[in-house]
Amino acid sequence: MAGGWSRDGAVQEQIDDTVSDAVARARAGLASARESAEYCEECGEDIPERRREALPGVQTCVTCQSLRDKAFRAAGINRRGSKDSQLR
């Protein structure tokens, strides 16, 4: 049963999309089966030994990973807008 302006099943679709996004984000954060790289695959800089020990399978330096994370967050969709923004 739909309420207000939404169609039947819209709430469940939103929940499913949110869960799918969370699963994709979690899978992207998992360490790969590969061995940690000594040099960043993006810029070629050394990856510190402490980082390689802390994150097995790491392939990027801190700077490049931060840029990747920022781009990933920017590409995300905010499905939890406030009521005020939805009413405007």
Buried (B, 14 or more C-beta within 10 A) or exposed (E): EEEEEEEEEEEEEEEEEEEEEEEEEEEEEEEEEEEBBEEBEBEEEEBEEEBBEEBEEBBBBEEBBEBEEEEEEEEEEEEEEEEEEEEE
